[in-house]
Amino acid sequence: MASVNLRSGESQDSLLKRFRKKVVKSGVLSTVRRKRWFVSKSEQRRMEKKKAIRRIKRRTFTRDGE
């Protein structure tokens, strides 16, 4: 659970900005989005495999580009 305390002299905007950063860093939203629908084990493996392939391609592309 992300929580922030209002600092003395701090505006509401900066407080909200700090709260959003904390929520993103904690990974709460990404977890909620990921668990929104049921994903079978085989589908999860397939997605992870695709992710790995993309990551490898990106690495080789950046190395070749340098």
N, C-alpha and C positions, 0 to 999 in steps of 0.2 A: 504494500500500500504506500503510494507516494504521498508525502505531505510536506508542505513548506510553511514556514512562519514568516509573518510580515516583519521586515526589518524596520527600524526607526528611519523615517524619512524616505521610505521606498514607495514608489508609485504602484498602482494596481497593475499597470501594464508589465512592469519588470517582474512583479510577483508572478503573474500569469506565465510570463516567458520562462522563468525559472521552473515553475511547476511542469510546463510542457516538456522541458528538457529532461527533467527527472523522470517523467512518465516514459519518454522515449528510451532513456538509458536503462530503465528497469525492465523494458521489454514486455510490458503488460499488453499494449495494443497489438503487437505482433503475435503474441500468444492467443489473444482473443480472436484475431482474424484467422489464424491457423486452425483453431479448434471450432470455428463456426460450423463447419460441416464435417461429417465423418469421412475419413480417408482410410481405405484399407491398407494393410501392410504392403501388399504388392504395388499398389499405386504410390505409396510413400517411397518405396525403393526406386521405382521408376522415376519419380520426380527428383530424388536425390542424385540418381545417375545422370539425368539431364543437366542438373546444376553443376555437377562435377565436370562434365564435358564442356559446358560453357566456360567454366572457370579456367580449364586447361587451355581452351582455344584463346581466351582472352590473354593468358600469360604468354603463349607463344606469339600472339599477334604483337604484343607490346615489345617483346624481345626482338622480333624481326624489324619492327619499326624504328628501333634505336640505332 
